[in-house]
Amino acid sequence: MQATELYEMRDRARRLLGEKYKPHMAELGRILNDTARQAGKSEIAVAMEVVKKRNLIGMDLMMVMAAAVELTEPSP
């Protein structure tokens, strides 16, 4: 995935979730962060692995990748 696609996913997730965006991303982000720390990998790498292993599509894929982007570059 390209950076522009990742930022678009984050923007779409933010629009769809509205005020629930921050808490939802925080929850997913904690899981990604803990897993990344244990595996010695980046959050983006872990998110990509989750997407592939679980064959995520649509909304699920978007939420996981949005959380990874949010960890890497938090939105205002």
Residue pairs with C-beta under 8 A, 6 or more apart in sequence:
1 48
1 65
6 44
6 65
6 68
6 69
7 69
9 61
9 62
9 65
9 66
9 69
10 65
10 66
10 69
10 70
10 75
12 62
12 66
13 21
13 25
13 62
13 63
13 66
14 21
14 66
14 75
16 59
17 24
24 63
24 67
25 66
25 67
25 70
28 63
28 64
28 66
28 67
29 43
29 67
29 68
29 70
29 71
32 43
32 46
32 47
32 50
32 64
32 67
32 68
32 71
33 43
33 71
35 46
36 42
36 43
36 45
36 46
39 46
41 49
42 72
43 67
43 68
43 71
43 72
44 68
44 69
44 72
46 68
47 64
47 65
47 67
47 68
50 56
50 64
51 61
51 64
51 65
54 60
56 64
